[in-house]
Each structure stands twice: as structure tokens, then as C-alpha cells.
Amino acid sequence: MTQSEWISIDSSFALDGLKSLIVLLFLVIVRTLVVRWIANNPTLTMESKRRWVVTTRNSVVFAFLIGLVIIWAHELQAFAVSIIALAAALVLATKELILCWSGAALRVGGKVYGVGDRIQIAGHRGVVLDHDVFATKLLEIGPGQSAHLYTGRVTVFPNSLLFTNPLIKENPQQEYGLYTLTVPIKSDGDWQRAEQTLLEAAKHECAPFMDEAVRQMKLLEQTNLLEAPSPEPRITIQLPEFGKIHLVLRFPAPDRGRSRIEQAILHRYLSQSFTPSLPG
């Protein structure tokens, strides 16, 4: 900024200050004259005089504030523009940080997840180990979305992902859940036999806890006022492409024993489907 610009700004401030002082002196004189007239008016009672004095004082203060706003309007406008620009720059610079804090508030306020929950978000999947106002730490489960083994790796994602990605909670606060298992087979094979073998394997492995799973589903139905599905194992058939069939098994399992039950079903199914023939 040049010297002439600084001189112009100083002159503007000095002029506005002089105007403000003149307005103040004028209002003080007016107030003094009005209060003196009120005090010497014999037609007013003492209570009326006090009321008019207070009203006059408040009116003078209000008028002085209005005068200041009018006099300093251009300066206030420039100051407001500077504040808005600063606030906008601050928001842009701290956007991710603000989103992380907002995501933490969403997690706490909505009780989205807590330590020990198994979640999926933005390709990350695992058990929640820790969370704070900035990020969430997961013990990764995988490999992929269909496996249930701990990989030993730790994933950390920012809480801002809660605003841009859907979150899947795999164990919604219940001991037993319903899970799916996909078994691909060729369409020219004996898919009816494979379907029956897979269903029998699932019923055999789920039988020890089926009564408890039914009780849990009934409890879920009463708590959430919805019609809970039957936990009995069942199979649906899908045709993903020509020449292939997917047997999609839905089965109940304990929250902490899903992988073990899934592997037991697969082992039983494979052992019955691929029994080696005895040599003749």
C-alpha cells in the first residue's frame, strides 16, 4: 500500500471520528436540555419525571448508536467483507477436520458403532479397536468381503467417511445373526443333489444352537417391532452367467462363531460331494 493510500485512509478515519464526536456532543446537549425541561415542569409528577428521564436517556443512546452505524457504514462494510473472507478461507482450510469432528458427533449422537463392533465402510472391513474425534481404528477382517479371518493388519479411516459412504454394521447388537454363503457350481452338473447336500450340511452344523437362534430372532422382532425372518437354513438359486449356478445359502450363526460355522458347513458339503470312489 502506497503512502498516498495510507494518508487517504487516515483522513477518512479522522473525518469519521470527528463526525462521531459532533453527533455525541449534539446528543448530550439535547439530552441536557430535555432533562432540564422535564425537571422544571410543574405539571409532571415525580414518577412521570423519572420515567421521562429514563426514556430520554435510552433514546439518546439509541440515536447515538444509529448515528455511529450511519457514519461508519462503509468501514463496517469493509470489515464485514474481511471477516467473511477470513471465515470462508478458514472453513476451506479446515474442511476435512470439521468433517471429522462432525462424523464423530454423528457416531456418538446416533450410536452408530462402538468398540468391538464389526463394520464395513468405503472398502474397509474389520472390528472397531478404537475411535476418537478424528479417526476410527479397525482390526482388518478378510481377505475380501466374504472371508472372516483376521489379517493382522490395522486400518485407520477418518470419521469424515461417515458423511460420504454408507456404513454396514455386521453384528447389530445381537448374539446370533443371519449370514450368507455362496457356492458356485456348473449348470450341467447335478445341482439338485448339490443343493440338497449343502442344505443338509447347514442344518447339521446349525442344529446345536437353532433353538437359541429362534429365541434371539423373536426377541429382535419384539424389540424393533418388525417381522424377523426365520433362522432356518435355506437356499436360493442365482444364475450369474451362462453355464454357472450359484447356490446362496442363508444360515444362522453366533456373532463370534460365524467363520467357524461357515467352514464346518463347507467341509461337510465338500466331503459329501467329492467322496472318492473305491477302486474296483
Secondary structure, DSSP 8 states (H G I E B T S, - for coil): --HHHHHHHHHHHHHHHHHHHHHHHHHHHHHHHHHHHHHT-TTS-HHHHHHHHHHHHHHHHHHHHHHHHHHTHHHHHHHHHHHHHHHHHHHHHTHHHHHHHHHHHHHHHHT---TT-EEEETTEEEEEEEE-SSEEEEEEEESTTT--EEEEEEEEEETTHHHHS-EEESS-S-SEEEEEEEEEEETTS-HHHHHHHHHHHHHHHHGGGHHHHHHHHHHHHHHHTS-----S-EEEEE--STTEEEEEEEEEEETTSHHHHHHHHHHHHHHHHS------
